[in-house]
Amino acid sequence: MDGLTRIQCRSLMKLSSHVPRATAHAISRRHASTLATTNAPSTKERVVILGSGWAGYAAARTLSPSKTTRILISPRSHFAFTPLLASTSVGTLEFRAAIEPVRRLGLDEFHQAWASSIDFKNKTIRVEANLRGDVSAATNRPEIKGEEFDVKYDKLVIAVGCYSQTFGIEGVKEHANFLRDVGDARAIRLQVLQAFETADLPTTSDEERKKLLHFAVVGGGPTGIEFAAELHDLIKDDLSRMYPKLQKHCAITVYDIAPKVLPMFDSKLAAYATETFKRQGIRVKTEHHLTRIRRQGHVLMLQIKEEPEEVGAGIVVWSTGLMQNPLVKTLVESDTEGVGKIAKDPRTGGIVTNPNLQVQLQGAGDGSETTTLKDVYAVGDCTSVQGASYPATAQVAAQQAVYLAKQLNRGEREASKPFKFKNWGVMTYLGSWRAIHQSEADNLRGWAAWVLWRTAYLTRSMSVRNKIMIPVYWVITWIFGRDISRF
Ligand SMILES: Cc1cc2nc3c(=O)[nH]c(=O)nc-3n(C[C@H](O)[C@H](O)[C@H](O)COP(=O)(O)OP(=O)(O)OC[C@H]3O[C@@H](n4cnc5c(N)ncnc54)[C@H](O)[C@@H]3O)c2cc1C
């Protein structure tokens, strides 16, 4: 998540302006499908989108149902508004406020499934059904094998995103919590509240309490910092009243290997963030390397290179690094007969596209020359655009998807204008109603930046329903405190 560009009001307002259109699409699609059953078979192109994240969801809602047959394949049947996940993980917001069900888009087809492989020659995707309750765990592929079937496409949009990178560090995959979907947020909320209950037992020693109520965050990018800030608010505003005797044992530490946190911000804003954290009692340990996590009874023991002894923690939230989706890894490594090999970005391992977001094939020779793979496009975190270096952010993913869907609606390809990213700035919440915001136009910090931060996320939430639900939950939290129910 380092290098993230935070979303800002204007781009999300732009996205949200599609809402009525999505509804209109759904209605006209229903109308169109009625006609299709009574008249000639549809001659519309089948556009298949892989993934229901920022890129896939934005593409599906922007594609015109009157011009295309819209098919979405994703293991999860919802879109997750990732910037609000940290708020849901501490009960500031209800989980539902951060998701949008994909089926509300009124698509022609939706398959809750994984794309396992793609036959570019025959324009066919091999798909495996995801039979698991998807909200609870969408981050990793399950062991259980689902039914397999094929889906044909005329045009294919690959938008499968990235996975969390664990750098092969022992115990991270098994014991750390990730924060990439609403199921992850729910797991964190349950574990934090459970740590307080366990610490409150008369049988728990003070030494054990100190470990249980130490919350470690690995990664000093915007996501790690925002989670630490939200957790601080939960403890300070709500849990301190319920467990007053436990307060002296609570601690939050952010670890990062870099010399400073929030490297994408200007040094004054990053220093303000560090100072704010210090005042709030959140420890920031830069140039610290986590080398192992192991479980010991109720707690996790962290081995940190720079610390003389293992450090105990109730929970470790892992928020650093991205790795390629296994499908992308397979695609860039296989050579399809009669088609060729997909070009791979040597730095990120992502799929290389040209500025029109068309997937590129490796050329002959040293591979620097590429050719276009017809009718296949890629957008979002899993891609790398030739001649550009975009950060892996929602802002880039959504803008690319909207650009591409509009091109497909127009039926343009080679002759179209190349994609141009509009950077709307970066922002991060710091706790206690303070934030930082940086853009070409201005830099803001403190309460004013917090108001902007909240306004931006509200205006950018996708549905009218969530635009109503989010402020309602903010008010409920403000009056009655955060939701600390466990279920
Ligand atoms: C907690 C958090 C907070 C963030 N905050 C911000 C922020 O404030 N601003 C910002 O700009 N960015 C933010 N980001 C980054 C942003 O969320 C990502 O850049 C964005 O999600 C990328 O969109 P994407 O569509 O490429 O991938 P994703 O959103 O990851 O979506 C990938 C989709 O593909 C599906 N998929 C995976 N494998 C397959 C397969 N084999 N077949 C079919 N489908 C598949 C997944 O289930 C998912 O639906 C945040 C990220 C996190 C985790």
The ligand as a Tripos MOL2 file, in Angstrom:
@<TRIPOS>MOLECULE
LIG
   53    58     1     0     0
SMALL
NO_CHARGES

@<TRIPOS>ATOM
      1 C1         -7.8100   -1.3540    3.4660 C.3       1 LIG1
      2 C2         -7.4990   -0.6830    2.1650 C.ar      1 LIG1
      3 C3         -7.6890    0.6870    2.0360 C.ar      1 LIG1
      4 C4         -7.4300    1.3360    0.8320 C.ar      1 LIG1
      5 N1         -7.6290    2.6690    0.7390 N.ar      1 LIG1
      6 C5         -7.4440    3.2860   -0.4440 C.ar      1 LIG1
      7 C6         -7.7160    4.6680   -0.5840 C.ar      1 LIG1
      8 O1         -8.1160    5.3330    0.3610 O.2       1 LIG1
      9 N2         -7.5240    5.2230   -1.8050 N.ar      1 LIG1
     10 C7         -7.0810    4.5170   -2.8730 C.ar      1 LIG1
     11 O2         -6.9520    5.0940   -3.9580 O.2       1 LIG1
     12 N3         -6.8050    3.2200   -2.7750 N.ar      1 LIG1
     13 C8         -6.9830    2.5830   -1.5970 C.ar      1 LIG1
     14 N4         -6.7070    1.2450   -1.4870 N.ar      1 LIG1
     15 C9         -6.1770    0.5110   -2.6600 C.3       1 LIG1
     16 C10        -7.3160    0.0530   -3.5450 C.3       1 LIG1
     17 O3         -8.3030   -0.6210   -2.7990 O.3       1 LIG1
     18 C11        -6.7860   -0.8610   -4.6410 C.3       1 LIG1
     19 O4         -5.8340   -0.1660   -5.3830 O.3       1 LIG1
     20 C12        -7.9430   -1.2870   -5.5250 C.3       1 LIG1
     21 O5         -8.7860   -2.1560   -4.8060 O.3       1 LIG1
     22 C13        -7.4800   -1.9840   -6.7950 C.3       1 LIG1
     23 O6         -8.6160   -2.3160   -7.5430 O.3       1 LIG1
     24 P1         -8.6420   -3.6050   -8.4740 P.3       1 LIG1
     25 O7        -10.0170   -3.6740   -9.0390 O.co2     1 LIG1
     26 O8         -7.4920   -3.6020   -9.3860 O.co2     1 LIG1
     27 O9         -8.4110   -4.8320   -7.4840 O.3       1 LIG1
     28 P2         -9.3360   -5.3240   -6.2530 P.3       1 LIG1
     29 O10       -10.1440   -4.1970   -5.7300 O.co2     1 LIG1
     30 O11        -8.3950   -6.0340   -5.3680 O.co2     1 LIG1
     31 O12       -10.3300   -6.3440   -6.9510 O.3       1 LIG1
     32 C14        -9.9220   -7.5690   -7.4880 C.3       1 LIG1
     33 C15       -11.1600   -8.4040   -7.7470 C.3       1 LIG1
     34 O13       -10.8110   -9.5600   -8.4970 O.3       1 LIG1
     35 C16       -11.3940  -10.7010   -7.8980 C.3       1 LIG1
     36 N5        -10.5720  -11.8600   -8.2880 N.ar      1 LIG1
     37 C17        -9.4230  -12.3030   -7.7510 C.ar      1 LIG1
     38 N6         -8.9990  -13.3930   -8.3970 N.ar      1 LIG1
     39 C18        -9.8970  -13.6460   -9.3650 C.ar      1 LIG1
     40 C19       -10.0040  -14.6520  -10.3840 C.ar      1 LIG1
     41 N7         -9.0960  -15.6200  -10.5080 N.pl3     1 LIG1
     42 N8        -11.0710  -14.6010  -11.1930 N.ar      1 LIG1
     43 C20       -12.0110  -13.6350  -11.0950 C.ar      1 LIG1
     44 N9        -11.9480  -12.6590  -10.1570 N.ar      1 LIG1
     45 C21       -10.9010  -12.6680   -9.3210 C.ar      1 LIG1
     46 C22       -11.3910  -10.3590   -6.4100 C.3       1 LIG1
     47 O14       -12.2970  -11.1540   -5.6820 O.3       1 LIG1
     48 C23       -11.8300   -8.9100   -6.4780 C.3       1 LIG1
     49 O15       -13.2140   -8.8300   -6.6150 O.3       1 LIG1
     50 C24        -6.9480    0.5850   -0.2830 C.ar      1 LIG1
     51 C25        -6.7540   -0.7930   -0.1550 C.ar      1 LIG1
     52 C26        -7.0270   -1.4260    1.0410 C.ar      1 LIG1
     53 C27        -6.8300   -2.9240    1.1430 C.3       1 LIG1
@<TRIPOS>BOND
     1     1     2 1
     2     2     3 ar
     3     2    52 ar
     4     3     4 ar
     5     4     5 ar
     6     4    50 ar
     7     5     6 ar
     8     6     7 ar
     9     6    13 1
    10     7     8 2
    11     7     9 ar
    12     9    10 ar
    13    10    11 2
    14    10    12 ar
    15    12    13 ar
    16    13    14 ar
    17    14    15 1
    18    14    50 ar
    19    15    16 1
    20    16    17 1
    21    16    18 1
    22    18    19 1
    23    18    20 1
    24    20    21 1
    25    20    22 1
    26    22    23 1
    27    23    24 1
    28    24    25 2
    29    24    26 1
    30    24    27 1
    31    27    28 1
    32    28    29 2
    33    28    30 1
    34    28    31 1
    35    31    32 1
    36    32    33 1
    37    33    34 1
    38    33    48 1
    39    34    35 1
    40    35    36 1
    41    35    46 1
    42    36    37 ar
    43    36    45 ar
    44    37    38 ar
    45    38    39 ar
    46    39    40 ar
    47    39    45 ar
    48    40    41 1
    49    40    42 ar
    50    42    43 ar
    51    43    44 ar
    52    44    45 ar
    53    46    47 1
    54    46    48 1
    55    48    49 1
    56    50    51 ar
    57    51    52 ar
    58    52    53 1
@<TRIPOS>SUBSTRUCTURE
     1 LIG1         1 GROUP 0 **** ****
